[in-house]
């Protein structure tokens, strides 16, 4: 595979991860741009971090 093929595969994965991450972060009242960039540059892991922080915040507010 060439560089172009790798980019054509990685770009949609990064964009999808960024959109999902920013949506989850927005649901928990987080800021848009930092989470969008984090989701783009750290794909997939950022989604789980956003979920974990949201759960942690929900538990703190519930106590």
Chimera marker file (.cmm) of the C-alpha trace (Angstrom):
<marker_set name="trace">
<marker id="1" x="0.000" y="0.000" z="0.000" r="1" g="1" b="0" radius="0.5"/>
<marker id="2" x="1.193" y="3.450" z="-0.761" r="1" g="1" b="0" radius="0.5"/>
<marker id="3" x="1.061" y="6.589" z="1.305" r="1" g="1" b="0" radius="0.5"/>
<marker id="4" x="-2.059" y="7.814" z="-0.479" r="1" g="1" b="0" radius="0.5"/>
<marker id="5" x="-3.875" y="4.562" z="0.293" r="1" g="1" b="0" radius="0.5"/>
<marker id="6" x="-2.959" y="4.844" z="3.969" r="1" g="1" b="0" radius="0.5"/>
<marker id="7" x="-4.179" y="8.439" z="4.110" r="1" g="1" b="0" radius="0.5"/>
<marker id="8" x="-7.441" y="7.559" z="2.378" r="1" g="1" b="0" radius="0.5"/>
<marker id="9" x="-8.026" y="4.908" z="5.026" r="1" g="1" b="0" radius="0.5"/>
<marker id="10" x="-6.874" y="6.902" z="8.072" r="1" g="1" b="0" radius="0.5"/>
<marker id="11" x="-8.627" y="10.197" z="7.323" r="1" g="1" b="0" radius="0.5"/>
<marker id="12" x="-12.217" y="8.874" z="7.508" r="1" g="1" b="0" radius="0.5"/>
<marker id="13" x="-11.384" y="6.894" z="10.662" r="1" g="1" b="0" radius="0.5"/>
<marker id="14" x="-9.943" y="10.006" z="12.325" r="1" g="1" b="0" radius="0.5"/>
<marker id="15" x="-12.866" y="12.189" z="11.246" r="1" g="1" b="0" radius="0.5"/>
<marker id="16" x="-15.463" y="9.686" z="12.441" r="1" g="1" b="0" radius="0.5"/>
<marker id="17" x="-13.704" y="9.296" z="15.763" r="1" g="1" b="0" radius="0.5"/>
<marker id="18" x="-13.512" y="13.078" z="16.176" r="1" g="1" b="0" radius="0.5"/>
<marker id="19" x="-17.223" y="13.534" z="15.474" r="1" g="1" b="0" radius="0.5"/>
<marker id="20" x="-18.241" y="10.768" z="17.876" r="1" g="1" b="0" radius="0.5"/>
<marker id="21" x="-15.919" y="12.084" z="20.582" r="1" g="1" b="0" radius="0.5"/>
<marker id="22" x="-17.113" y="15.662" z="20.275" r="1" g="1" b="0" radius="0.5"/>
<marker id="23" x="-20.744" y="14.521" z="20.378" r="1" g="1" b="0" radius="0.5"/>
<marker id="24" x="-20.178" y="12.557" z="23.581" r="1" g="1" b="0" radius="0.5"/>
<marker id="25" x="-18.220" y="15.428" z="25.119" r="1" g="1" b="0" radius="0.5"/>
<marker id="26" x="-20.962" y="17.894" z="24.174" r="1" g="1" b="0" radius="0.5"/>
<marker id="27" x="-23.570" y="15.711" z="25.890" r="1" g="1" b="0" radius="0.5"/>
<marker id="28" x="-21.609" y="16.090" z="29.120" r="1" g="1" b="0" radius="0.5"/>
<marker id="29" x="-21.099" y="19.855" z="28.752" r="1" g="1" b="0" radius="0.5"/>
<marker id="30" x="-17.501" y="19.809" z="27.535" r="1" g="1" b="0" radius="0.5"/>
<marker id="31" x="-15.989" y="22.300" z="25.069" r="1" g="1" b="0" radius="0.5"/>
<marker id="32" x="-16.166" y="21.597" z="21.331" r="1" g="1" b="0" radius="0.5"/>
<marker id="33" x="-12.759" y="22.410" z="19.825" r="1" g="1" b="0" radius="0.5"/>
<marker id="34" x="-10.413" y="20.701" z="22.307" r="1" g="1" b="0" radius="0.5"/>
<marker id="35" x="-12.406" y="17.479" z="22.093" r="1" g="1" b="0" radius="0.5"/>
<marker id="36" x="-12.636" y="17.657" z="18.302" r="1" g="1" b="0" radius="0.5"/>
<marker id="37" x="-8.868" y="17.953" z="18.000" r="1" g="1" b="0" radius="0.5"/>
<marker id="38" x="-8.286" y="15.281" z="20.625" r="1" g="1" b="0" radius="0.5"/>
<marker id="39" x="-10.679" y="12.947" z="18.826" r="1" g="1" b="0" radius="0.5"/>
<marker id="40" x="-8.956" y="13.553" z="15.508" r="1" g="1" b="0" radius="0.5"/>
<marker id="41" x="-5.389" y="13.062" z="16.678" r="1" g="1" b="0" radius="0.5"/>
<marker id="42" x="-6.052" y="10.220" z="19.145" r="1" g="1" b="0" radius="0.5"/>
<marker id="43" x="-8.737" y="8.235" z="17.340" r="1" g="1" b="0" radius="0.5"/>
<marker id="44" x="-10.847" y="5.624" z="19.132" r="1" g="1" b="0" radius="0.5"/>
<marker id="45" x="-9.070" y="6.023" z="22.490" r="1" g="1" b="0" radius="0.5"/>
<marker id="46" x="-10.473" y="9.543" z="22.809" r="1" g="1" b="0" radius="0.5"/>
<marker id="47" x="-14.023" y="8.195" z="22.575" r="1" g="1" b="0" radius="0.5"/>
<marker id="48" x="-13.502" y="5.947" z="25.584" r="1" g="1" b="0" radius="0.5"/>
<marker id="49" x="-11.843" y="8.759" z="27.525" r="1" g="1" b="0" radius="0.5"/>
<marker id="50" x="-14.811" y="11.063" z="26.835" r="1" g="1" b="0" radius="0.5"/>
<marker id="51" x="-17.221" y="8.364" z="28.002" r="1" g="1" b="0" radius="0.5"/>
<marker id="52" x="-15.165" y="7.720" z="31.139" r="1" g="1" b="0" radius="0.5"/>
<marker id="53" x="-15.020" y="11.410" z="32.052" r="1" g="1" b="0" radius="0.5"/>
<marker id="54" x="-18.745" y="11.742" z="31.473" r="1" g="1" b="0" radius="0.5"/>
<marker id="55" x="-19.488" y="8.805" z="33.759" r="1" g="1" b="0" radius="0.5"/>
<marker id="56" x="-17.147" y="10.206" z="36.401" r="1" g="1" b="0" radius="0.5"/>
<marker id="57" x="-18.860" y="13.607" z="36.264" r="1" g="1" b="0" radius="0.5"/>
<marker id="58" x="-22.311" y="12.003" z="36.461" r="1" g="1" b="0" radius="0.5"/>
<marker id="59" x="-21.286" y="10.047" z="39.558" r="1" g="1" b="0" radius="0.5"/>
<marker id="60" x="-19.872" y="13.168" z="41.219" r="1" g="1" b="0" radius="0.5"/>
<marker id="61" x="-23.048" y="15.155" z="40.531" r="1" g="1" b="0" radius="0.5"/>
<marker id="62" x="-25.213" y="12.308" z="41.794" r="1" g="1" b="0" radius="0.5"/>
<marker id="63" x="-23.469" y="12.078" z="45.153" r="1" g="1" b="0" radius="0.5"/>
<link id1="1" id2="2" r="1" g="1" b="0" radius="0.2"/>
<link id1="2" id2="3" r="1" g="1" b="0" radius="0.2"/>
<link id1="3" id2="4" r="1" g="1" b="0" radius="0.2"/>
<link id1="4" id2="5" r="1" g="1" b="0" radius="0.2"/>
<link id1="5" id2="6" r="1" g="1" b="0" radius="0.2"/>
<link id1="6" id2="7" r="1" g="1" b="0" radius="0.2"/>
<link id1="7" id2="8" r="1" g="1" b="0" radius="0.2"/>
<link id1="8" id2="9" r="1" g="1" b="0" radius="0.2"/>
<link id1="9" id2="10" r="1" g="1" b="0" radius="0.2"/>
<link id1="10" id2="11" r="1" g="1" b="0" radius="0.2"/>
<link id1="11" id2="12" r="1" g="1" b="0" radius="0.2"/>
<link id1="12" id2="13" r="1" g="1" b="0" radius="0.2"/>
<link id1="13" id2="14" r="1" g="1" b="0" radius="0.2"/>
<link id1="14" id2="15" r="1" g="1" b="0" radius="0.2"/>
<link id1="15" id2="16" r="1" g="1" b="0" radius="0.2"/>
<link id1="16" id2="17" r="1" g="1" b="0" radius="0.2"/>
<link id1="17" id2="18" r="1" g="1" b="0" radius="0.2"/>
<link id1="18" id2="19" r="1" g="1" b="0" radius="0.2"/>
<link id1="19" id2="20" r="1" g="1" b="0" radius="0.2"/>
<link id1="20" id2="21" r="1" g="1" b="0" radius="0.2"/>
<link id1="21" id2="22" r="1" g="1" b="0" radius="0.2"/>
<link id1="22" id2="23" r="1" g="1" b="0" radius="0.2"/>
<link id1="23" id2="24" r="1" g="1" b="0" radius="0.2"/>
<link id1="24" id2="25" r="1" g="1" b="0" radius="0.2"/>
<link id1="25" id2="26" r="1" g="1" b="0" radius="0.2"/>
<link id1="26" id2="27" r="1" g="1" b="0" radius="0.2"/>
<link id1="27" id2="28" r="1" g="1" b="0" radius="0.2"/>
<link id1="28" id2="29" r="1" g="1" b="0" radius="0.2"/>
<link id1="29" id2="30" r="1" g="1" b="0" radius="0.2"/>
<link id1="30" id2="31" r="1" g="1" b="0" radius="0.2"/>
<link id1="31" id2="32" r="1" g="1" b="0" radius="0.2"/>
<link id1="32" id2="33" r="1" g="1" b="0" radius="0.2"/>
<link id1="33" id2="34" r="1" g="1" b="0" radius="0.2"/>
<link id1="34" id2="35" r="1" g="1" b="0" radius="0.2"/>
<link id1="35" id2="36" r="1" g="1" b="0" radius="0.2"/>
<link id1="36" id2="37" r="1" g="1" b="0" radius="0.2"/>
<link id1="37" id2="38" r="1" g="1" b="0" radius="0.2"/>
<link id1="38" id2="39" r="1" g="1" b="0" radius="0.2"/>
<link id1="39" id2="40" r="1" g="1" b="0" radius="0.2"/>
<link id1="40" id2="41" r="1" g="1" b="0" radius="0.2"/>
<link id1="41" id2="42" r="1" g="1" b="0" radius="0.2"/>
<link id1="42" id2="43" r="1" g="1" b="0" radius="0.2"/>
<link id1="43" id2="44" r="1" g="1" b="0" radius="0.2"/>
<link id1="44" id2="45" r="1" g="1" b="0" radius="0.2"/>
<link id1="45" id2="46" r="1" g="1" b="0" radius="0.2"/>
<link id1="46" id2="47" r="1" g="1" b="0" radius="0.2"/>
<link id1="47" id2="48" r="1" g="1" b="0" radius="0.2"/>
<link id1="48" id2="49" r="1" g="1" b="0" radius="0.2"/>
<link id1="49" id2="50" r="1" g="1" b="0" radius="0.2"/>
<link id1="50" id2="51" r="1" g="1" b="0" radius="0.2"/>
<link id1="51" id2="52" r="1" g="1" b="0" radius="0.2"/>
<link id1="52" id2="53" r="1" g="1" b="0" radius="0.2"/>
<link id1="53" id2="54" r="1" g="1" b="0" radius="0.2"/>
<link id1="54" id2="55" r="1" g="1" b="0" radius="0.2"/>
<link id1="55" id2="56" r="1" g="1" b="0" radius="0.2"/>
<link id1="56" id2="57" r="1" g="1" b="0" radius="0.2"/>
<link id1="57" id2="58" r="1" g="1" b="0" radius="0.2"/>
<link id1="58" id2="59" r="1" g="1" b="0" radius="0.2"/>
<link id1="59" id2="60" r="1" g="1" b="0" radius="0.2"/>
<link id1="60" id2="61" r="1" g="1" b="0" radius="0.2"/>
<link id1="61" id2="62" r="1" g="1" b="0" radius="0.2"/>
<link id1="62" id2="63" r="1" g="1" b="0" radius="0.2"/>
</marker_set>
